[in-house]
Amino acid sequence: MYKKGYSNRCNYNSPTNFPADSSTDSLKNYPLNSPRISSRKAQVTLFIILGLVILIALALLIVVKKELVTFKPEEIIPTEKGKVSSFITSCMERIGEEALFTIGVQGGYLDVPSDIANDGNTNLRLSPFTVIPYWAYGPHVRIPSLPEIKQRLDNDMRQNLKSCLFDTKAFTETYDLTEKSDLTPDTKILDGKVLFNVHWDVEIRDKAGEVVTEIINHQAESKIKLKRLYDTARRIMEKELSDLKLEDLTQDLLALEHPDVPVTGIEFDCFKKEWDVLKAKKTIQDLIHVNIGQLQVKGTEVVEFPDTLPYYQNHYSWDLGEFTAPDVSVAFNYDQNYPFTFSVTPLSGGKLRSTLLGGSQYVPLVCVQNWKFTYDIAYPVLVRLRDETTGYNFNVAFTVHLYRNTPNRNAAPSSRSSTVLETVTNEDYCRNANLPMTFKTFELVENKAEGIFNREPLENVNLSFTCLRYRCDLSPTRYNYANLGDVAAITQNVPYCVGGILRGTKGNYREDWQRVVTAPGKEAELNLAPLRTIPASKIRVVKHKFESPEKIGTGFQLGPNELALVKITTTKKDPVTNLPFLESNLVVSPKLDDELQQLQLLAKADFTYQLEISLVEEEDFLGGYKGNWTVSWNKLQQAKEITFHIASREDASEEERFTFLLNLEEPSRYLPTPEIK
């Protein structure tokens, strides 16, 4: 039997074999392997593939178009963005560095609040313009926090960055700059540096009104280690408040029983002893000034006390606990010009007098003098912390208090002023010289980098001995003095002093000094470095127009109104101060004929210096030089003239000269080295 709608024999290859009724319902009855159905399925598959290809192509087109639309303008013209961005960064660096300098000078404050600045009890005024708020005065503590200092830096950047960019009008001839957002600073005070971050959308358009680029985020960096100095200062302040270290040292100075500062005693004498209260006050001030300056903080950069000073080792080396601050030096200072609150009891008519204890019926001729005085003292101390890697200083001030000879920050001593002044001259002080000491002087030529060390006796060195504000001139050293042999020396009496300074000077030598504690028979040595001096009239500065390393102009003389400021510092450091061992400065100009100006260089060995030269005309920077200079002694000892070469950009715009100044070391590499003839 045959199914309805099918012929007896079907030819599937013939299209005429489909029934007349070709509707969808009819097609449903066809077998799936029908050739006609397979052909249609292939066509549908082809259309689907083509559709997918078109969709993918369309998607790629949209992506590419989107990338083209969102391509940042600064990526197209990076040069224009770089100029403005570099200028803003330079402004941030200058504003940030100036703010950090003020923060350091004023103990964490940019603008000292009026309630502090106008109250002498809460600040140390170093000058009419410099005020350091006390971090602690009496029982009151007022230490600024790091978040407060950060906020002050942020506010200063917010107030000054706009004017630095817009008031200079550096880009007004070329671009129009528009603020598209508020200026939002976010300063980061890190352990090893300070980062100045600013979110500030600045749009740059050319004079045709077309957008050139857009700058949004800006960052500048300072190498100043503000956090490390602040942490050290805070640690010192906290230890002072808990240990009363400065009060203890002041109490020790009273206990020394200086002849002019009586505390307690007894003496068999029928005549009353008497001391001048003003002299006692001045002596205490002098003792504090000298000895507080000797205080050192363990864990910081210090010069260790020698074994010959065990008292200083035990009392003037302050242990802050588990705390270190490498590359930070700390100096404590009390100056006699600082405020000083002083009173002493009992007091009789401006004098300190002993009490006579008479004899008894058994020993009527025995007289006993007895005395006991109590002192109330308050004075400020300035602590200067220095980052030895950058030279940055951070100041802290606080007050020290003794009440009735005892450390006590909670008691406010009453002051007793006096209108009588007691003065002592140098002659009066030096007349008491009664301690024989021997002083030896040497010529020292040393360059550790080159392995050079030569030390020989040096005679005719002028010596002076200074104690506090008094100075005694000593005799010059002599060779083979007192048959001492191959040595230049002198033996002479000096006054008693716990912190004296011995200083030696001689023409064409760098002076040397050292601290000495006077004692009979003690010796001290000074080492003076020889110098080679070149007068300013023998110094020439030649400028070269610098456009690129390949395009350096021939040298020509300075203009009539131009000044070349020459600064030379040794890379060698002073072992005591860690400052450059030698620094020499002079000004070269066609208008100057000053024979008093001299350039000083170390002699008798090769040394390397840091050479910096700035070429200015009025207030405009025109060029200069910056780099290291190694000086050969073979050439220097025969030198009749020295010529320095500098790079000049006087024809450039103010913006270009500013950028040139920031990168002065780079063009200096291509200039001729200094010539010694």
Residue pairs with C-beta under 8 A, 6 or more apart in sequence:
2 8
5 19
5 26
5 29
7 17
10 17
11 17
12 34
12 35
12 36
13 35
15 36
18 36
19 26
27 37
30 36
30 37
72 213
72 214
73 81
73 211
73 212
73 213
73 214
74 81
74 213
74 214
74 215
76 213
77 212
77 213
80 175
80 204
80 212
80 213
81 204
81 212
81 213
81 215
83 171
83 655
84 171
84 175
84 177
84 202
84 204
84 213
84 215
85 215
85 218
86 659
87 165
87 170
87 171
87 655
87 658
88 161
88 165
88 198
88 200
88 202
88 215
88 218
89 218
89 219
89 220
90 220
90 658
90 659
90 662
91 161
91 164
91 165
92 157
92 161
92 196
92 198
92 218
92 219
92 220
93 196
93 220
93 221
93 222
94 164
95 156
95 157
95 160
95 161
95 164
95 196
96 153
96 157
96 187
96 194
96 196
96 220
96 222
97 222
97 224
99 110
99 152
99 153
99 156
99 157
100 153
100 194
100 222
100 224
100 226
100 392
101 392
102 109
102 110
103 109
103 110
103 149
103 152
103 153
103 226
103 394
104 226
104 229
104 392
104 393
104 394
104 395
105 130
105 132
105 393
105 395
106 112
106 130
106 131
106 132
106 133
106 395
107 132
107 133
107 135
107 144
107 394
107 395
107 396
107 397
108 133
108 143
108 144
108 148
108 149
108 230
109 133
109 144
109 152
110 152
110 153
110 155
110 156
111 152
112 123
112 131
112 133
113 133
115 122
116 122
116 123
116 131
116 133
117 123
117 131
120 339
121 137
122 133
122 134
122 137
122 140
122 142
123 131
123 132
123 133
123 134
123 397
124 131
124 132
124 134
124 338
124 339
124 380
124 382
124 397
125 131
125 132
126 132
126 382
132 382
132 395
132 396
132 397
133 142
133 397
134 142
134 380
134 397
134 398
134 399
135 141
135 142
135 143
135 144
135 233
135 237
135 396
135 397
135 398
136 142
136 143
136 237
136 240
136 241
136 398
136 399
136 409
137 398
137 399
138 378
138 399
138 401
138 409
138 410
138 412
139 409
139 410
141 241
143 234
143 237
146 189
146 227
146 230
149 189
149 226
149 230
150 187
150 188
150 189
153 185
153 187
153 189
153 194
153 196
154 185
154 186
154 187
155 185
157 183
157 185
157 187
157 196
157 198
158 183
158 184
158 185
161 183
161 185
161 198
161 200
162 179
162 183
165 177
165 202
166 177
168 654
170 654
170 655
171 177
171 204
171 655
174 206
174 207
175 204
175 205
175 206
175 207
175 212
176 204
176 205
176 206
176 207
176 209
177 202
177 203
177 204
178 202
178 203
178 205
179 200
179 201
179 202
179 203
180 201
180 202
180 203
180 214
181 199
181 200
181 201
181 216
182 200
183 198
183 199
183 200
184 198
184 199
184 200
185 196
185 197
185 198
186 197
186 198
186 199
187 194
187 195
187 196
187 197
188 194
188 195
188 197
189 226
189 227
189 230
190 227
191 225
191 227
191 228
192 223
192 225
192 228
193 221
193 222
193 223
193 224
193 225
194 221
194 222
194 224
194 226
194 227
195 219
195 220
195 221
195 222
196 219
196 220
196 221
196 222
197 217
197 218
197 219
198 217
198 218
198 219
199 216
199 217
199 218
200 215
200 216
200 217
200 218
201 214
201 215
201 216
202 214
202 215
202 216
203 211
203 213
203 214
204 211
204 212
204 213
204 214
204 215
205 211
205 212
206 212
223 389
223 390
224 387
224 390
224 392
225 327
225 328
225 387
225 389
225 390
225 392
226 392
226 394
228 325
228 327
228 328
228 387
229 325
229 328
229 385
229 387
229 392
229 394
230 394
231 325
232 297
232 300
232 323
232 325
232 328
232 330
232 385
233 383
233 385
233 394
233 396
235 320
235 323
236 297
236 318
236 320
236 330
236 383
236 396
237 396
237 398
239 245
239 318
239 320
239 321
240 246
240 398
241 409
244 407
244 409
245 295
245 318
246 292
246 295
246 332
246 381
246 400
247 400
247 401
247 402
247 407
247 408
247 409
248 407
249 291
249 292
249 295
249 315
249 316
250 288
250 377
250 400
250 402
250 407
251 402
251 405
251 406
251 407
252 315
253 284
253 287
253 288
253 291
254 261
254 263
254 284
254 375
254 402
254 405
255 263
256 287
257 263
257 265
258 283
258 287
260 275
260 276
260 279
260 280
260 283
261 275
261 280
261 283
261 284
261 287
262 273
262 275
262 280
262 352
262 371
262 373
263 372
263 373
263 375
263 405
264 371
264 372
264 373
265 370
265 371
265 372
266 368
266 369
266 370
266 371
267 273
267 354
267 368
267 369
268 366
268 367
268 368
268 369
269 367
269 368
269 369
270 356
270 367
271 369
272 353
272 354
272 356
272 369
273 353
273 354
273 369
273 371
274 351
274 352
274 353
274 354
275 351
275 352
275 353
276 350
276 351
276 352
276 422
277 344
277 347
277 350
277 351
277 352
277 416
277 418
278 350
278 418
278 420
278 421
278 422
279 422
280 344
280 352
281 340
281 342
282 422
284 342
284 375
284 377
285 334
285 336
285 340
285 379
286 336
286 468
286 469
288 334
288 379
289 334
289 335
289 336
289 468
290 467
290 468
290 498
290 499
291 316
291 498
291 499
292 332
292 333
292 334
292 381
293 331
293 332
293 333
293 334
293 499
294 312
294 316
294 499
295 316
295 318
295 332
296 302
296 303
296 305
296 316
296 317
296 318
296 330
297 318
297 320
297 325
297 330
298 317
298 318
298 319
298 320
299 320
299 323
299 324
299 325
300 324
300 325
300 326
300 328
300 329
300 330
301 326
301 327
301 328
301 329
301 388
301 578
302 317
302 329
303 576
305 312
305 313
305 316
305 317
307 313
308 517
309 517
327 387
327 388
327 389
328 385
328 386
328 387
328 388
329 385
329 386
329 388
329 578
330 383
330 384
330 385
330 386
331 383
331 384
331 386
332 381
332 382
332 383
333 381
333 382
333 383
333 384
334 379
334 380
334 381
334 382
335 382
336 469
338 379
338 380
338 382
339 379
339 380
340 377
340 378
340 379
341 376
341 377
341 378
341 379
341 413
341 414
341 415
342 375
342 376
342 377
342 413
342 415
342 416
343 375
343 376
343 413
343 414
343 415
343 416
344 352
344 373
344 374
344 375
344 376
344 416
345 373
345 374
346 352
346 373
347 416
350 418
350 420
352 371
352 373
353 371
354 369
354 370
354 371
355 369
355 370
355 371
356 367
356 368
356 369
357 367
357 368
357 369
357 370
358 367
358 368
359 365
359 366
359 367
360 366
374 404
374 405
375 402
375 404
375 405
376 402
376 403
376 404
376 411
376 413
376 414
377 400
377 401
377 402
377 413
378 399
378 400
378 401
378 402
378 412
378 413
379 399
379 400
380 397
380 398
380 399
380 400
381 397
381 398
381 399
381 400
382 395
382 396
382 397
383 395
383 396
383 397
383 398
384 393
384 394
384 395
385 393
385 394
385 395
385 396
386 392
386 393
386 394
387 393
387 394
388 578
401 407
401 408
401 409
401 411
401 412
401 413
402 408
402 413
403 411
403 413
424 470
426 470
426 471
426 472
429 467
429 470
429 472
429 495
430 470
430 472
430 495
432 495
432 496
433 472
433 492
433 493
433 494
433 495
434 493
434 495
434 496
435 493
435 494
435 495
435 496
435 518
435 519
435 520
436 491
436 492
436 493
436 520
436 521
437 491
437 492
437 493
437 494
437 516
437 518
437 519
437 520
437 521
437 522
437 523
437 524
438 489
438 490
438 491
438 521
438 522
438 523
438 524
439 463
439 474
439 477
439 489
439 490
439 491
439 492
439 502
439 504
439 523
439 524
439 525
439 526
440 457
440 477
440 487
440 488
440 489
440 523
440 524
440 525
440 526
441 457
441 458
441 459
441 461
441 463
441 477
441 488
441 489
441 504
441 525
441 526
441 527
441 528
442 455
442 456
442 457
442 458
442 488
442 525
442 526
442 527
442 528
443 455
443 456
443 457
443 458
443 509
443 527
443 528
443 529
443 530
444 454
444 455
444 527
444 528
444 529
445 452
445 453
445 454
445 455
445 529
445 530
445 603
445 604
445 605
446 452
446 453
446 454
446 455
446 529
446 605
447 572
447 605
447 606
447 607
448 572
449 572
449 608
450 605
450 606
452 605
454 604
455 527
457 479
457 486
457 487
457 488
458 477
458 488
458 506
458 509
458 528
459 476
459 477
459 478
459 479
459 488
460 476
460 477
460 478
460 488
460 506
461 476
461 477
461 488
461 504
461 505
461 506
461 509
461 526
461 528
462 473
462 476
462 504
462 505
462 506
463 473
463 474
463 475
463 476
463 477
463 490
463 502
463 503
463 504
463 526
464 471
464 472
464 473
464 474
464 502
464 503
464 505
465 471
465 472
465 474
465 494
465 495
465 497
465 500
465 501
465 502
465 503
466 472
466 500
466 501
466 503
467 495
467 497
467 499
467 500
467 501
468 497
470 495
472 494
472 495
474 490
474 492
474 494
475 490
475 492
476 490
477 488
477 489
477 490
477 504
478 488
478 489
478 490
479 487
479 488
480 486
480 487
481 487
481 488
481 489
481 490
481 491
482 489
482 491
494 500
494 518
495 518
496 518
497 516
497 517
497 518
498 517
499 515
499 517
500 515
500 516
500 517
500 518
501 513
501 514
501 515
501 516
502 513
502 514
502 515
502 516
502 524
502 526
503 511
503 512
503 513
503 526
504 511
504 512
504 513
504 526
504 528
505 511
506 528
508 530
508 531
508 532
508 533
508 603
509 528
509 529
509 530
509 531
510 528
510 529
510 530
510 531
510 581
510 582
510 600
510 602
511 528
512 526
512 527
512 528
512 529
513 526
514 524
514 525
514 526
514 576
516 522
516 524
529 581
529 582
529 602
529 603
530 602
530 603
530 604
531 582
531 600
531 601
531 602
531 603
532 600
532 601
532 602
532 603
532 636
532 637
532 639
533 598
533 599
533 600
533 601
534 598
534 599
534 601
534 639
534 642
535 595
535 597
535 598
535 599
536 586
536 587
536 588
536 592
536 594
536 595
536 597
536 598
536 599
537 593
537 595
538 639
538 640
538 641
538 642
539 566
539 586
539 588
539 599
539 641
539 642
539 644
540 588
540 641
540 642
540 643
540 644
541 558
541 564
541 566
541 588
541 613
541 615
541 643
541 644
541 645
541 646
542 555
542 556
542 557
542 643
542 644
542 645
542 646
543 555
543 556
543 557
543 558
543 615
543 622
543 623
543 645
543 646
543 647
543 648
544 552
544 553
544 554
544 555
544 645
544 646
544 647
544 648
544 671
545 552
545 553
545 648
545 649
545 650
545 651
546 552
546 553
546 623
546 647
546 648
546 649
546 667
546 670
546 671
547 553
549 667
549 670
552 647
552 670
552 671
553 648
555 645
557 590
558 564
558 588
558 589
558 590
558 615
559 590
559 617
560 590
560 591
561 591
561 617
561 618
562 589
562 590
562 615
562 616
562 617
562 622
563 587
563 588
563 589
563 615
563 616
563 617
564 587
564 588
564 589
564 613
564 614
564 615
564 644
564 646
565 585
565 587
565 613
565 614
565 616
566 585
566 586
566 587
566 588
566 599
566 611
566 612
566 613
566 644
567 583
567 584
567 585
567 611
567 612
567 613
568 583
568 584
568 585
568 599
568 601
568 609
568 610
568 611
568 612
568 629
569 580
569 582
569 583
569 584
569 609
569 610
570 580
570 581
570 582
570 583
570 602
570 607
570 608
570 609
570 610
571 580
571 607
571 608
571 609
571 610
571 628
572 580
572 581
572 582
572 602
572 607
572 608
573 579
573 580
573 581
574 580
574 581
580 610
581 602
582 600
582 601
582 602
584 598
584 599
584 600
584 601
586 597
586 598
586 599
587 597
599 642
601 607
601 609
601 631
601 636
603 633
603 636
603 637
604 633
604 637
605 633
606 630
606 631
606 632
606 633
607 630
607 631
608 628
608 629
608 630
608 631
609 628
609 629
609 630
609 631
610 627
610 628
610 629
611 625
611 626
611 627
611 628
611 629
611 644
611 674
612 624
612 625
612 626
613 624
613 625
613 626
613 644
613 646
614 621
614 624
615 621
615 622
615 623
615 624
615 646
615 648
616 622
617 650
620 657
621 657
621 658
621 661
622 648
622 649
622 650
622 657
623 646
623 647
623 648
623 649
623 650
623 660
624 646
624 647
624 661
624 664
625 644
625 645
625 646
625 647
625 664
625 668
625 671
626 664
626 665
626 668
627 665
627 668
627 669
629 673
629 674
631 676
632 676
635 676
636 676
639 676
639 677
640 677
641 676
641 677
642 674
642 675
642 676
642 677
643 674
643 675
643 677
644 674
645 671
645 672
645 673
645 674
645 675
646 671
647 660
647 664
647 667
647 668
647 671
649 656
649 657
649 660
650 657
652 660
660 667
